[in-house]
Amino acid sequence: MRKILIIGAGKSSSYLIKYLIDKSQSENLEITIGDLNVDNAKKLVGSDSKINIIHLDVFDANSRSAAIKNADIVVSMLPARFHIEVAKDCITYKKHMVTASYVSKEMQDLDEDAKANDLVFMNEIGVDPGIDHMSAMQVIDQIRDRGGKMILFESFTGGLVAPESDNNLWNYKFTWNPRNVVIAGQGGAAKFLQENQFKYIPYDRLFRRTEFLDIDGYGRFEAYANRDSLKYQHVYGLDHASTLYRGTMRRVGFSRAWHVFVQLGMTDDSYTIDDSANMSYRDFVNAFLPYSPTDSVELKFRHALKIDQDDIVWDKFLELDIFNGEKMVELDKATPAQILQKILMDSWTLNEDDKDMIVMYHKFGYELNGEKHQIDATMVVVGEDQTYTAMAKTVGLPVAMATLAILNGTITTPGVQIPITKEVYAPILEELETYGVIFNEKEVPYLGYNPLNA
């Protein structure tokens, strides 16, 4: 039996576990799932008695190392900051490792040890990062194989609510970690390359510098820049591209309204608010507005942000019920971001019958035989239910497929890596298509990022 240890059975693990269970007999797999809460794993496994479920605290060195020692390959579905302890044990006991998370500096520092022990440490093999890498590199390599030269690459991803579940004015619900949504874009200016010019957008302007994207059958979206679009410039071999931009997708109008929270300071996570536990939602909003002996909180809010009462943006804030004086924050010593998250969860938590949606959009600009061309590629995946979500599908399936490929010896290149080589992306993208994860590509006129070069 080939032994797979999965550490973490959270929301993104459903498809991962199902895929490996479905393959367990034909591939001779023994699957062990370790989690702090074994009930999470039991729900995902169901009545399959062949799966080992163990209580595993990643900070308990003895039980962690014992579980890893007994495996052939380890899949860590833990929060990113916890991977490193697992990775160190994988080096010690010479085990392959797979994660969906970004490669941290600490993880990258293990590269030489992984190579010395002939171990594959595959990272960034989820959706974003993951499917974005693989789908981008497949097209980029095809363009280069034809003799083309890349001059533009833009990539956008969004975790959104499916159209049939889109029933609020923000056209948004939390389909993943709410905290990441609230603090998105913080920690430095967004930077990207546009027509050979470096561009920077500070956080306080990020949500007012968007661009529009249209996906056939799904309408119009907007995108704001990710913090560092240049991170993968060398990795993708785009050192000579004139435009490189990576962004996050939302429905049109979201960013303009979100900018209001940024302006007021409600997304700040750097300090705590006194007596926050005894605040009402109305008190919280009023804390960021000037004092007035006569004006209401609503009037001060609209005046401070220059929002007319017939503006759809105003209706979006009314819908969130943020001016309610009866609803209490009930969080002790909370940051503004934590309080805002609680308020938003009242309105943006998925209902039991809601479905989520993953959208991805790539633009490839290239020169071939003296002419400029462009390929646009789009992907849309809609979830089935609250267990088998689009997010879990697009994160979990690539992780599972990579895990099995490493066990089967079809992915062999050792070291700390991401899925940008044909050895990795070609078979996984092909298999993902059988699960409905499909990119639609079309040739469009090349216009560049900005035809005016401004």
N, C-alpha and C positions, 0 to 999 in steps of 0.2 A: 504493500500500500504506500502511495505517495501522500505525505502528511502536510496539510495546509492549516496554518494557524491564522485565524482572523481575529484581530484585536479591535473591539469596538463594534457594536451592533446598533448604531444610531439610524437616523432617517435615511442616510445615503446608502445603507447596506442591503436593502431589500433585494434588489436585482442581483447584486454581487452574490449574495448567499443562494438565491434561487438558481442562478446560472451554474454555480459550482455543485449544488445538490443534483441538478438535472444531469450533470456530466459525471457524477461521482462513480457510478457503476461502470460506464464505458471507459472512463479514464483511470479507474482504480484509485480513487481518492478517499482519504480519511480526513474529514473536516472537523476542526475544533474551533469553537467560537468562544472567545473570552471577553467578558464585560463586567463592569462593576455591578450592573443590574442584569441578572440572568433572565429576568422576565422579558426584557427587550429581545433577547436572542430567541427565547422560547416562542414568542409571538411570530417571529419571522420564519422559524423552522417549522412550526406547526406540529404535525404528528410524526414527522420523520425521526424515528428513534435511532437512526444510524449516526446522527450528528452529535458530537461531544460538545456539551455546553459547560463551561467552567467559570467560576467567579474569579475575575482577574483584576487586580489593582496594579496599574502600570508602575506605581511608585513603590510597590513591594518587590524589592530586587530579587528575593528568593523565588517567589511564585512566578514572577515574570521570566526570569532566566530559565526556570525549570520548564515552562511552557515552550519557550523558544528553542531550548535544547532538543525538545522532542519533535520539532517540526522540520520539514525540508525547505519550506518557504513561508515567510511571514507577511501578512497583509495588515498594515496599520491603517485603520479608519478612525484613529484618534484625532483630536484637534492638533493642528500642525506643530505647536510648541512641545508636544509630548513625544513626537517621533524619535527624537535623538536618543533617548534611553533605550528604546527598542533597537535602534540601528546599531548602537554600540554592542549590545548583546549579540546581534546578528553577525557582527565582525568576529566577536569572541568565539561563537559556536559555529561559524562558517555557514550561515544560512542566507539565502537570497531574500530580498525585501522589496515590497511594492507599496507605494503610497500615491494618493491623488494630490498631495499638497505641493506648494512651491518648494524648491530646493533652498533650504536655509544655508547660511554660512557654515554652521556646525555640521550639517549633513555633507556639504561639499568638501569639508575637511577630511571626510572619511574616504574620499575617492581613491587615494593611493592604497589604503588598506583593503578596500573592496577589490581593486584590481589585483593586488598581491595574492588575495585568497580566491581569485577567479569567481567573484560574486557579482551578480547583477542587482544593483540598487535602482529600481525604476521609480521615478518620481513624476509628478505633474501629468498623470495619466488618467485624469478625470474628464471633465467637460471643458472648463476654463479655469486652470490650464489643463490641456489634454487633447480633447477632440479638436480644439482650435489649432494646436501645434500640428497634429497629424494631417488634418485636412488642408492646412496651409502649405505644409511642406510637400504634400503630394502634388499639388498644382504647381508650386514653385519649381520642383524638380522636373516636372513634365515640360514646363516652359524652357528650362535650361537645356533639357535633353534635345529640344527642337532647335537649339541655338539662340534662344531668346535671352534678352537681358532685362532683369527686373528693374523697374524705375519707380513703382508705387506699390505699397501694400497697406491696406487698412483692414482692421479686424474688429468686429463688434459682437458682444454676447449679452444676452439679457435673460434673467430668470424672472418670468412674469406669470400672470394668471391667464388661463386659457380663455378664449373669447366667450365661451358659454358660461363661464363663471365670473366674467368681468362686469360687475354690477355696482361699482362706486365711481364717483366723479374723478378720482385719481387714476382710475384704470390700473390699479395696483393692489396686490396683497403680498404678505410675506410668504415666500415659497422656500426660504432658506433662513440663515441666521439673521434675525432682526437687527441685532447689534451692528453687524457689518453694513447693513443698509444705512443706519443712522449716522455712523461715523465715516461713511464712504467719502473718499477724496481728501481726507485730512492727512497731515504729516509731511507736507511739502507741495510745491507747485507741480502741476501736471506738465510734462514736457514731451514734445514730439517734434517731428521733422516735417516741414511743409514746403514743397518746392525749393529744397536746398536751404531753407531757413529754419533755424531752431526757434521753436515757439514755446512759450511758458504761460500757464494760466494759474494764478494764485487761487487758493481755495475759495476766497470770497467772491470770485468771478466764475468759478468752474461751471456752475449750473445755469449760467447765462450765455455760455459759449457752446452751443449744441449744433449738430447737423442732422438733417433728415434722411431717412432710409425708407424705401418702400419694398415690401415683400408681397409677391403675388398671392392673393387669397387672404392675406392677413392685414392689409392696409399699411398705414404709415407709422413709423417709429421715430424717436429722436435718440441721439447718443451724445454722451459727454465723455471727455477724455479720461483715460486711466492715468494713474499717477506717473508712471514711467513707461512710455511707449518705446523707448530706445533700448530697453533691457534685452530684447531679443534680436537686435539689429545684427550683431555679429553671429549669434547662434543660428539665425535663419540664412546667413550669408547675404545680407542686404546692406553691406557697408557702403555700396555705391548707389543705393536707391535715393531718389530725391524727396520722396514722401513716405513717412512711416508713422502710422497713427493707430492706436488701439483704444477702444472705448466700450462703455457700458450702455446698453439699450433700455429705454423706457418708452411708454406711450407718450405721444406728443402732449405737452402741457404739464407733465409731471415736474420737469426740472424747474420751470418758471415758478411753480408753487413751492417746491422744496427750497428754492433760493430764499424764500421768506424766512424759513426756519434758520437758515445759515446767517442771514442778516441780523436777526434778533439775538443770535447766540445760543439757541436752544439745542444745537448739535454738539456743543462743547462738552468734552469728557475730561477736562483737566482740573476741575475743582468741584467741591460739593456744595449743596445749597442747605443753609441752616434751616432746621425745623421742617425739612421737606416732607416728613411723614404726616404732618398735620396740615399740609397744603391741599387746597382743592385744585382742580385743573385750571379754574379761573384765576386762582392766586398765582399759579405757576406762570401763566401768560402775562399777568399784570406785573410780575417781578421784573420783566424785561422792558417795561414801558414807563414813560415819564409819569410823574405824579400829576394828578389834576383833581381839584376839589369838586368839579362838576361833570366832566366827561366820563362816559362809560368806558369799560375795558374795550368793548367792541369798537367804539369810536376812536379811541386812542390807537388801537391796533391798525385800523384802516388809514388813519391819518399818518402814522409813523411810516407805514409801508406804501403810502400813496395808492391804496386800493379802493376803487369805486364800489359802491354797494351793488351795482348791477354787473360787476365783473365776475366771470365764472370762477376766478381764483378765490374770491370771497366765499362763494358757495362751497368750495372744497374745504375751507377751514370750518365753516358751520357744520358740514357733514361729519367732521371729526369730533364734534361736541367739545372742543377745547375751551369753550367759555362757560362750561357747566360748573356752577358753584357748589354742587352737591357731591359730585364724584371726587373722591380723595386719591391723592398720590400714594399714600401708605408705603412709601419707601424711605427708610431712615438714612440720612446722610448721603443722598443720591446726587449724582451729577446731572446737569441739564440733559445730557444725552440719554441717561438711564430713565429719567422721567418722561422724556419725549417718546422713548421706545414703549414704555408702558401705555401711554395714551394711544399711540398708534396701533398697538396690539388689540385694543378694543374694537377697532374698525377693520384692521387689515389681516386678522387671523383667518386662515382658510376655514370655511365651513366643512362639515363632514363630506358633503357631496361635491365640493369644489375640486377642480382640476388645475394643475399648474402647466406651464409651457416654457420650454427653452427655445430661444431664437438665436441664430448665429448668422452673421453676414460678413463675407470676405470680399474685398476688391483687390484684384491683381492687375497692375499696369505694367506693360512690358514693350520692349522694342524688338522687332524681328524683321530682318531684310529691309532696314531703313524706315519701317512704318511702326506707328504706335498702336497698340491694341489694349483691350481691357476685358477681363473675365470677372463677372460677379457670381458668387456662389452663396446660396442661402440654405439654411437648415431650420426646420421647425419640428419639434417633438412635443406632443401633448401627453400629459400623464393619464393614467387609468383611474387612480383613486388616491386616497391619502397615504397608502402604503407603497404602492407602485407608482411613484411620481415620475414626472419627466426628469427632475433633478436626479433622483436615485438611479434612473435608467442610464442617463448620460454620464454619470459619475461611476456607478457601480459596474456596468458592463465592460468598459475599457479596462478597469482595474482587474476584473475577473479574467478577461481574455489574455491580458498580459501575464497574469500569474500562471495560467495554464501553459502559455507559450514558453515561459521560462522553464517550467517543469519539463516540458516536452523537448527542450533544446532547440527550439526555433528562434528564440532570442538568446543569444550567447555572449554578446559583447559585454565584458565586465566593466564595473565602475559605477559611480554615481552619475545618473543620466536622466534625460527627458526624451520623450518619444518623437524624435525628429529624423530618424533614419528609416530607410525603406524596409529594413529588416523588421522594424517594429510596426510602422504605420500601415504598410500595404495589407497584411493579413487581417489586422484589427479593423481597419475601415471597411474591408470587404465583408467581414462577418457582421459588423454593425449594421450594414445595409439589410441583412436578413431580419434584423430586429426593428426595422423602420427608421433607423438613424441614417438619413440619406441627404446628400447635398445636391441641390439643383444648380447646375452651372449654365451660364449663358454669356455669349459674346455681346458686348455693348460698345458704343463709341467711346474712345479714350478722350477725356476732357481734362485730365490732370486733377489735382486737388482743387485748384482755383485757376480757371482759364486766364484771369487777369494777372496772375502771379503777384497778388497783393499780400 
